[in-house]
Amino acid sequence: MTVYETEVPGVGKKFELEIGGGERLVVLIHHDGKREVYRRPDPDADSEKLFSVAGKQARQLGSIIEGAFFQPVETDEVQVPLGDAFIEWLDLHADSELAGKTLGETDLRQETGISVLAVQRGDHTHPNPDSAFELAGGDVLVTLGTREEQNSLEAMLGGSDTGDATDSDEGQDE
């Protein structure tokens, strides 16, 4: 990830982080400690303000993002009784080929090797759904499978989430 740092005279410092597809996250740190966070969808677009926080709030948010409160486990290194399989929560987008079909019609286990353990729809969880359960856009599928199986299902779920979940610190300026 590349980080660009710019002095903003009379204001503070601006940091821009490339987050993929030409999109940038912009953080403006004022001399008084206030932080403003913006999203720039592409290099030619204006930045859209997302939120602002005071210095203490920013440090708390930063420690959460850094992993001080919860450190995820690298799935390539995890050893669990499920072998190579793990549980994942995947969003079913409205434009997915699976929306409106029953689990039986999708034949997910045969197509991808995935087991659907539950479906979260709004505030309700449907545990162990049977083959007659109809999927809908906005559902969250709780699945069990290997990384390859999860990736196959994710491709079928549709939507524009194409970002890679792995981060690299190469080229990061401090």
C-alpha positions in Angstrom: 0.0 0.0 0.0 1.3 3.4 -0.9 0.8 6.4 1.4 1.3 9.9 0.2 2.0 12.6 2.8 1.5 16.4 2.2 1.9 19.4 4.4 -1.2 21.6 4.4 -0.1 25.1 5.4 -2.1 26.5 8.3 -4.1 23.2 8.7 -1.8 20.2 9.3 -0.9 17.2 7.3 -2.8 15.2 4.7 -2.3 11.5 4.1 -3.6 9.6 1.1 -3.7 5.9 1.0 -4.3 4.0 -2.3 -7.0 1.4 -1.6 -7.4 -0.2 -5.0 -8.9 0.6 -8.4 -7.6 4.2 -8.3 -9.6 4.9 -5.1 -8.0 6.7 -2.2 -8.7 7.2 1.4 -7.7 10.7 2.5 -7.0 11.6 6.2 -6.5 15.2 7.1 -4.9 15.8 10.5 -5.4 19.3 11.8 -2.9 21.0 14.2 -5.6 20.9 16.9 -5.8 17.1 16.7 -9.1 16.8 14.7 -9.1 14.2 12.0 -11.2 14.3 8.9 -11.6 11.2 6.7 -12.5 11.4 3.0 -12.9 9.0 0.1 -11.8 9.9 -3.3 -13.4 7.4 -5.8 -10.8 8.1 -8.6 -7.9 10.5 -9.2 -10.0 13.0 -11.1 -12.9 13.1 -8.6 -13.5 15.4 -5.6 -13.1 13.8 -2.2 -16.3 12.9 -0.3 -16.2 13.5 3.5 -16.9 10.4 5.4 -16.5 11.6 9.0 -14.4 13.6 11.4 -13.2 12.6 14.9 -11.3 14.2 17.7 -7.8 13.2 18.5 -8.6 10.7 21.3 -11.3 9.1 19.1 -8.9 8.8 16.2 -6.3 7.0 18.3 -9.0 4.6 19.6 -10.2 3.9 16.1 -6.6 3.5 14.9 -5.9 0.9 17.6 -9.0 -1.0 16.6 -8.0 -1.0 12.9 -4.4 -1.9 13.8 -5.7 -5.0 15.6 -5.0 -4.0 19.3 -8.5 -5.2 20.3 -8.8 -8.1 18.0 -6.2 -9.7 15.8 -7.5 -11.9 13.0 -5.8 -15.2 12.3 -4.1 -15.7 8.9 -6.3 -18.5 7.4 -3.3 -19.9 5.6 -1.6 -20.7 8.9 -4.6 -21.7 11.1 -4.8 -25.2 12.3 -8.4 -26.2 13.2 -10.2 -29.5 13.5 -11.9 -28.7 10.2 -8.8 -29.4 8.1 -8.4 -26.9 5.3 -12.0 -25.7 5.7 -13.2 -22.6 7.6 -16.4 -20.7 8.2 -17.0 -17.5 6.2 -19.8 -14.9 6.0 -20.5 -14.0 2.4 -22.9 -11.3 1.1 -25.4 -12.4 -1.6 -25.8 -9.3 -3.9 -29.1 -8.5 -5.6 -27.5 -9.0 -9.0 -26.3 -12.5 -8.2 -27.3 -15.4 -10.4 -28.3 -17.1 -7.1 -30.8 -14.5 -5.9 -34.4 -15.9 -6.2 -33.3 -19.6 -6.4 -33.6 -22.2 -3.8 -30.5 -23.9 -2.3 -31.5 -27.0 -4.1 -31.7 -25.2 -7.4 -28.3 -23.7 -6.9 -26.6 -27.0 -6.2 -23.9 -25.1 -4.4 -22.3 -28.2 -2.7 -21.9 -29.9 -6.1 -20.8 -26.7 -7.9 -18.4 -25.3 -5.3 -18.0 -27.9 -2.5 -19.4 -25.3 0.0 -21.8 -26.2 2.8 -24.3 -23.5 3.8 -24.6 -23.6 7.6 -27.0 -20.7 8.0 -28.5 -17.7 6.2 -28.7 -14.3 7.9 -31.6 -12.3 6.5 -32.0 -8.9 8.2 -32.3 -9.6 12.0 -33.3 -13.3 11.5 -30.9 -16.2 11.2 -32.1 -19.3 9.4 -29.9 -22.1 10.7 -29.2 -25.2 8.6 -31.5 -24.2 5.7 -32.9 -27.1 3.7 -32.9 -27.4 -0.1 -36.3 -25.6 -0.4 -34.9 -22.4 1.2 -35.0 -19.5 -1.3 -32.1 -17.1 -1.4 -32.6 -13.4 -1.7 -30.4 -10.4 -2.5 -29.0 -9.0 0.8 -28.7 -12.4 2.5 -25.5 -13.2 4.3 -24.5 -16.9 3.8 -22.6 -18.6 6.6 -20.6 -21.2 4.8 -18.1 -23.9 5.4 -15.4 -24.7 2.9 -11.8 -24.4 1.8 -10.3 -21.1 0.6 -10.7 -22.3 -3.1 -14.3 -23.3 -2.5 -15.1 -20.0 -0.7 -13.5 -18.1 -3.6 -15.7 -20.1 -6.1 -18.8 -19.3 -4.2 -17.9 -15.6 -3.8 -17.5 -15.3 -7.6 -21.1 -16.6 -8.0 -22.6 -14.3 -5.4 -22.2 -11.2 -7.6 -21.7 -7.6 -6.7 -18.7 -5.3 -7.1 -16.7 -6.5 -4.1 -13.5 -7.5 -5.9 -10.9 -6.3 -3.4 -8.4 -8.7 -2.0 -8.6 -9.2 1.8 -4.9 -9.5 2.1 -2.9 -6.4 2.8 0.7 -5.6 2.0 2.9 -3.2 3.8 5.4 -2.9 1.0 6.1 0.6 -0.1 4.3 2.1 2.9 5.7 5.5 4.0 5.7 6.2 7.7 
